[in-house]
Amino acid sequence: MANAASGMAVHDDCKLKFLELKAKRTYRFIVFKIEEKQKQVIVEKLGEPAQSYEDFTASLPADECRYAVYDFDFVTAENCQKSRIFFIAWCPDISRVRSKMIYASSKDRFKRELDGIQVELQATDPTEMGLDVIRSRAS
């Protein structure tokens, strides 16, 4: 079913992989890409559970928009092990205007397809999604 706002469909694989990340913790992160020709959101990259946040940020292109989900583990002040699922809308300032518009108009519907997002982050440069930002938003 295509999104009325942008005409983008969400590939079933996106939801499937997200459920695996959420329920089974099969992945540390997932990077999603909009395929303009196919008019759909697809899975571009899957991060292994052992991969770090640096691996995740390195997998985002410097000049193109992406959606991403990151499973962030942390320890609370009470010493409890917790995890938060972050949805990150990555739209670098240097990406194409058309691309930014498509990602912006498709974001809300795509996010609704992924049930279980706990924190949303919008980033236009790496400092806006640094580990310090993630930590402060997680707790």
CYANA upper distance limits for C-alpha pairs under 8 A (distance plus 0.5 A):
  1 MET  CA      9 ALA  CA      6.07
  1 MET  CA     10 VAL  CA      8.06
  2 ALA  CA      6 SER  CA      8.47
  2 ALA  CA      7 GLY  CA      5.52
  2 ALA  CA      8 MET  CA      5.49
  2 ALA  CA      9 ALA  CA      4.63
  2 ALA  CA     10 VAL  CA      7.96
  2 ALA  CA     40 GLN  CA      8.33
  3 ASN  CA      7 GLY  CA      5.08
  3 ASN  CA      8 MET  CA      5.52
  3 ASN  CA      9 ALA  CA      6.44
  3 ASN  CA    106 SER  CA      7.60
  3 ASN  CA    109 ARG  CA      7.55
  4 ALA  CA      8 MET  CA      8.29
  5 ALA  CA    105 SER  CA      6.70
  5 ALA  CA    106 SER  CA      7.34
  6 SER  CA    102 ILE  CA      6.80
  6 SER  CA    105 SER  CA      6.40
  6 SER  CA    106 SER  CA      6.29
  7 GLY  CA     39 LYS  CA      7.01
  8 MET  CA     34 ILE  CA      8.32
  8 MET  CA     39 LYS  CA      5.32
  8 MET  CA     40 GLN  CA      5.17
  8 MET  CA     41 VAL  CA      7.21
  8 MET  CA    106 SER  CA      7.30
  9 ALA  CA     39 LYS  CA      6.70
  9 ALA  CA     40 GLN  CA      4.79
  9 ALA  CA     41 VAL  CA      6.72
 10 VAL  CA     14 CYS  CA      7.37
 10 VAL  CA     40 GLN  CA      5.85
 10 VAL  CA     41 VAL  CA      5.34
 10 VAL  CA     42 ILE  CA      7.38
 10 VAL  CA    110 PHE  CA      7.37
 10 VAL  CA    113 GLU  CA      8.43
 11 HIS  CA     15 LYS  CA      7.98
 11 HIS  CA     40 GLN  CA      6.83
 11 HIS  CA     41 VAL  CA      6.34
 11 HIS  CA     42 ILE  CA      6.09
 12 ASP  CA     16 LEU  CA      6.74
 13 ASP  CA     17 LYS  CA      6.44
 13 ASP  CA     42 ILE  CA      7.65
 13 ASP  CA     43 VAL  CA      7.37
 14 CYS  CA     18 PHE  CA      6.64
 14 CYS  CA     32 PHE  CA      8.07
 14 CYS  CA     41 VAL  CA      8.04
 14 CYS  CA     42 ILE  CA      6.62
 14 CYS  CA     43 VAL  CA      6.19
 15 LYS  CA     19 LEU  CA      6.65
 15 LYS  CA    113 GLU  CA      7.33
 15 LYS  CA    114 LEU  CA      6.65
 16 LEU  CA     20 GLU  CA      6.88
 17 LYS  CA     21 LEU  CA      6.72
 17 LYS  CA     30 ILE  CA      8.34
 18 PHE  CA     22 LYS  CA      6.61
 18 PHE  CA     30 ILE  CA      8.05
 18 PHE  CA     69 VAL  CA      8.49
 18 PHE  CA    114 LEU  CA      7.23
 19 LEU  CA     23 ALA  CA      6.28
 19 LEU  CA     24 LYS  CA      8.19
 19 LEU  CA    114 LEU  CA      8.47
 20 GLU  CA     24 LYS  CA      5.61
 20 GLU  CA     25 ARG  CA      6.63
 20 GLU  CA     26 THR  CA      6.22
 20 GLU  CA     27 TYR  CA      7.86
 21 LEU  CA     25 ARG  CA      4.81
 21 LEU  CA     26 THR  CA      5.63
 21 LEU  CA     27 TYR  CA      5.58
 21 LEU  CA     28 ARG  CA      7.47
 21 LEU  CA     29 PHE  CA      8.05
 21 LEU  CA     71 ASP  CA      8.08
 22 LYS  CA     71 ASP  CA      8.46
 22 LYS  CA     85 ILE  CA      8.26
 22 LYS  CA    116 GLY  CA      7.92
 25 ARG  CA     49 PRO  CA      7.63
 26 THR  CA     48 GLU  CA      7.70
 26 THR  CA     49 PRO  CA      6.82
 27 TYR  CA     46 LEU  CA      6.98
 27 TYR  CA     47 GLY  CA      5.90
 27 TYR  CA     48 GLU  CA      5.44
 27 TYR  CA     49 PRO  CA      5.32
 27 TYR  CA     71 ASP  CA      8.49
 28 ARG  CA     46 LEU  CA      8.22
 28 ARG  CA     47 GLY  CA      5.71
 28 ARG  CA     48 GLU  CA      6.05
 28 ARG  CA     49 PRO  CA      4.93
 28 ARG  CA     50 ALA  CA      7.66
 28 ARG  CA     51 GLN  CA      7.10
 28 ARG  CA     52 SER  CA      8.49
 28 ARG  CA     70 TYR  CA      6.63
 28 ARG  CA     71 ASP  CA      5.91
 28 ARG  CA     72 PHE  CA      8.30
 29 PHE  CA     46 LEU  CA      6.51
 29 PHE  CA     47 GLY  CA      5.35
 29 PHE  CA     48 GLU  CA      7.92
 29 PHE  CA     49 PRO  CA      8.38
 29 PHE  CA     56 PHE  CA      7.26
 29 PHE  CA     68 ALA  CA      7.64
 29 PHE  CA     69 VAL  CA      5.96
 29 PHE  CA     70 TYR  CA      4.87
 29 PHE  CA     71 ASP  CA      6.58
 30 ILE  CA     43 VAL  CA      7.55
 30 ILE  CA     44 GLU  CA      8.06
 30 ILE  CA     45 LYS  CA      6.27
 30 ILE  CA     46 LEU  CA      5.21
 30 ILE  CA     47 GLY  CA      6.62
 30 ILE  CA     68 ALA  CA      6.07
 30 ILE  CA     69 VAL  CA      5.76
 30 ILE  CA     70 TYR  CA      7.18
 31 VAL  CA     43 VAL  CA      6.66
 31 VAL  CA     44 GLU  CA      5.96
 31 VAL  CA     45 LYS  CA      5.55
 31 VAL  CA     46 LEU  CA      7.03
 31 VAL  CA     59 SER  CA      8.30
 31 VAL  CA     60 LEU  CA      7.98
 31 VAL  CA     66 ARG  CA      7.33
 31 VAL  CA     67 TYR  CA      6.52
 31 VAL  CA     68 ALA  CA      4.88
 31 VAL  CA     69 VAL  CA      7.11
 32 PHE  CA     41 VAL  CA      7.04
 32 PHE  CA     42 ILE  CA      6.10
 32 PHE  CA     43 VAL  CA      5.08
 32 PHE  CA     44 GLU  CA      5.68
 32 PHE  CA     45 LYS  CA      7.58
 32 PHE  CA     66 ARG  CA      6.40
 32 PHE  CA     67 TYR  CA      5.52
 32 PHE  CA     68 ALA  CA      6.21
 33 LYS  CA     41 VAL  CA      6.10
 33 LYS  CA     42 ILE  CA      5.93
 33 LYS  CA     43 VAL  CA      6.79
 33 LYS  CA     44 GLU  CA      6.27
 33 LYS  CA     65 CYS  CA      8.28
 33 LYS  CA     66 ARG  CA      5.87
 33 LYS  CA     67 TYR  CA      7.02
 34 ILE  CA     39 LYS  CA      7.67
 34 ILE  CA     40 GLN  CA      6.23
 34 ILE  CA     41 VAL  CA      4.83
 34 ILE  CA     42 ILE  CA      6.72
 34 ILE  CA     66 ARG  CA      7.95
 34 ILE  CA    103 TYR  CA      8.08
 35 GLU  CA     39 LYS  CA      6.20
 35 GLU  CA     40 GLN  CA      5.95
 35 GLU  CA     41 VAL  CA      6.54
 35 GLU  CA     42 ILE  CA      7.36
 36 GLU  CA     40 GLN  CA      7.28
 45 LYS  CA     59 SER  CA      8.26
 47 GLY  CA     51 GLN  CA      6.79
 47 GLY  CA     56 PHE  CA      7.57
 51 GLN  CA     55 ASP  CA      6.50
 51 GLN  CA     56 PHE  CA      7.90
 52 SER  CA     56 PHE  CA      6.97
 53 TYR  CA     57 THR  CA      6.77
 53 TYR  CA    131 LEU  CA      7.86
 54 GLU  CA     58 ALA  CA      6.52
 55 ASP  CA     59 SER  CA      6.84
 56 PHE  CA     60 LEU  CA      7.58
 56 PHE  CA     70 TYR  CA      8.42
 57 THR  CA    126 PRO  CA      8.22
 60 LEU  CA     66 ARG  CA      7.65
 60 LEU  CA     90 TRP  CA      8.39
 61 PRO  CA     65 CYS  CA      7.98
 61 PRO  CA     66 ARG  CA      8.46
 62 ALA  CA     92 PRO  CA      7.29
 63 ASP  CA     92 PRO  CA      6.47
 63 ASP  CA     93 ASP  CA      8.27
 63 ASP  CA     94 ILE  CA      6.06
 63 ASP  CA     95 SER  CA      5.29
 64 GLU  CA     91 CYS  CA      7.27
 64 GLU  CA     92 PRO  CA      6.99
 64 GLU  CA     94 ILE  CA      8.20
 64 GLU  CA     95 SER  CA      5.42
 64 GLU  CA     96 ARG  CA      7.84
 64 GLU  CA     99 SER  CA      8.10
 65 CYS  CA     89 ALA  CA      8.18
 65 CYS  CA     90 TRP  CA      5.82
 65 CYS  CA     91 CYS  CA      4.92
 65 CYS  CA     92 PRO  CA      6.84
 65 CYS  CA     95 SER  CA      7.03
 65 CYS  CA     99 SER  CA      7.19
 65 CYS  CA    100 LYS  CA      7.06
 65 CYS  CA    103 TYR  CA      7.47
 66 ARG  CA     89 ALA  CA      6.82
 66 ARG  CA     90 TRP  CA      5.61
 66 ARG  CA     91 CYS  CA      7.19
 66 ARG  CA    103 TYR  CA      8.02
 67 TYR  CA     87 PHE  CA      7.82
 67 TYR  CA     88 ILE  CA      6.30
 67 TYR  CA     89 ALA  CA      5.28
 67 TYR  CA     90 TRP  CA      6.40
 67 TYR  CA    107 LYS  CA      8.50
 68 ALA  CA     87 PHE  CA      6.33
 68 ALA  CA     88 ILE  CA      5.55
 68 ALA  CA     89 ALA  CA      7.03
 68 ALA  CA     90 TRP  CA      7.95
 69 VAL  CA     85 ILE  CA      7.24
 69 VAL  CA     86 PHE  CA      5.95
 69 VAL  CA     87 PHE  CA      5.12
 69 VAL  CA     88 ILE  CA      6.61
 70 TYR  CA     85 ILE  CA      6.23
 70 TYR  CA     86 PHE  CA      5.58
 70 TYR  CA     87 PHE  CA      7.16
 70 TYR  CA     88 ILE  CA      8.24
 71 ASP  CA     83 SER  CA      7.12
 71 ASP  CA     84 ARG  CA      6.39
 71 ASP  CA     85 ILE  CA      5.11
 71 ASP  CA     86 PHE  CA      6.85
 72 PHE  CA     83 SER  CA      5.83
 72 PHE  CA     84 ARG  CA      5.74
 72 PHE  CA     85 ILE  CA      6.69
 72 PHE  CA     86 PHE  CA      7.70
 72 PHE  CA    138 ALA  CA      8.39
 73 ASP  CA     81 GLN  CA      7.72
 73 ASP  CA     82 LYS  CA      6.23
 73 ASP  CA     83 SER  CA      4.77
 73 ASP  CA     84 ARG  CA      7.15
 74 PHE  CA     81 GLN  CA      6.45
 74 PHE  CA     82 LYS  CA      5.89
 74 PHE  CA     83 SER  CA      6.54
 74 PHE  CA    135 ARG  CA      8.22
 75 VAL  CA     79 ASN  CA      6.02
 75 VAL  CA     80 CYS  CA      5.79
 75 VAL  CA     81 GLN  CA      5.10
 75 VAL  CA     82 LYS  CA      6.43
 76 THR  CA     80 CYS  CA      5.67
 76 THR  CA     81 GLN  CA      7.12
 76 THR  CA     82 LYS  CA      7.59
 76 THR  CA    139 SER  CA      7.63
 84 ARG  CA    118 GLN  CA      6.62
 84 ARG  CA    119 VAL  CA      7.69
 84 ARG  CA    138 ALA  CA      6.74
 85 ILE  CA    116 GLY  CA      7.84
 85 ILE  CA    117 ILE  CA      5.93
 85 ILE  CA    118 GLN  CA      5.82
 85 ILE  CA    119 VAL  CA      6.93
 86 PHE  CA    117 ILE  CA      6.64
 86 PHE  CA    118 GLN  CA      6.53
 86 PHE  CA    119 VAL  CA      5.27
 86 PHE  CA    120 GLU  CA      6.22
 86 PHE  CA    121 LEU  CA      7.69
 87 PHE  CA    111 LYS  CA      8.18
 87 PHE  CA    117 ILE  CA      6.73
 87 PHE  CA    118 GLN  CA      8.14
 87 PHE  CA    119 VAL  CA      6.67
 87 PHE  CA    120 GLU  CA      5.26
 87 PHE  CA    121 LEU  CA      6.67
 88 ILE  CA    120 GLU  CA      6.43
 88 ILE  CA    121 LEU  CA      5.26
 88 ILE  CA    122 GLN  CA      6.33
 88 ILE  CA    123 ALA  CA      7.63
 89 ALA  CA    107 LYS  CA      8.06
 89 ALA  CA    120 GLU  CA      8.35
 89 ALA  CA    121 LEU  CA      6.76
 89 ALA  CA    122 GLN  CA      5.36
 89 ALA  CA    123 ALA  CA      6.70
 90 TRP  CA    122 GLN  CA      6.79
 90 TRP  CA    123 ALA  CA      5.58
 90 TRP  CA    124 THR  CA      6.62
 90 TRP  CA    125 ASP  CA      8.47
 91 CYS  CA     95 SER  CA      7.38
 91 CYS  CA    100 LYS  CA      6.78
 91 CYS  CA    103 TYR  CA      8.42
 91 CYS  CA    122 GLN  CA      8.14
 91 CYS  CA    123 ALA  CA      6.61
 91 CYS  CA    124 THR  CA      5.36
 91 CYS  CA    125 ASP  CA      8.19
 92 PRO  CA    123 ALA  CA      7.64
 92 PRO  CA    124 THR  CA      4.63
 92 PRO  CA    125 ASP  CA      6.03
 93 ASP  CA    124 THR  CA      6.09
 93 ASP  CA    125 ASP  CA      7.62
 95 SER  CA     99 SER  CA      7.38
 95 SER  CA    100 LYS  CA      7.36
 96 ARG  CA    100 LYS  CA      6.83
 97 VAL  CA    101 MET  CA      6.72
 98 ARG  CA    102 ILE  CA      6.75
 99 SER  CA    103 TYR  CA      6.66
100 LYS  CA    104 ALA  CA      6.46
101 MET  CA    105 SER  CA      6.55
102 ILE  CA    106 SER  CA      6.62
103 TYR  CA    107 LYS  CA      6.36
106 SER  CA    110 PHE  CA      6.65
107 LYS  CA    111 LYS  CA      6.49
108 ASP  CA    112 ARG  CA      6.74
109 ARG  CA    113 GLU  CA      7.11
110 PHE  CA    114 LEU  CA      7.47
111 LYS  CA    115 ASP  CA      8.18
111 LYS  CA    117 ILE  CA      8.21
119 VAL  CA    137 ARG  CA      7.79
119 VAL  CA    138 ALA  CA      7.80
121 LEU  CA    129 MET  CA      7.90
122 GLN  CA    128 GLU  CA      8.18
122 GLN  CA    129 MET  CA      8.46
123 ALA  CA    128 GLU  CA      5.72
123 ALA  CA    129 MET  CA      6.55
124 THR  CA    128 GLU  CA      7.34
125 ASP  CA    129 MET  CA      8.00
126 PRO  CA    130 GLY  CA      6.65
128 GLU  CA    133 VAL  CA      7.41
129 MET  CA    133 VAL  CA      6.27
129 MET  CA    134 ILE  CA      6.92
130 GLY  CA    134 ILE  CA      6.91
131 LEU  CA    135 ARG  CA      6.55
132 ASP  CA    136 SER  CA      6.69
133 VAL  CA    137 ARG  CA      6.65
134 ILE  CA    138 ALA  CA      6.49
135 ARG  CA    139 SER  CA      7.25
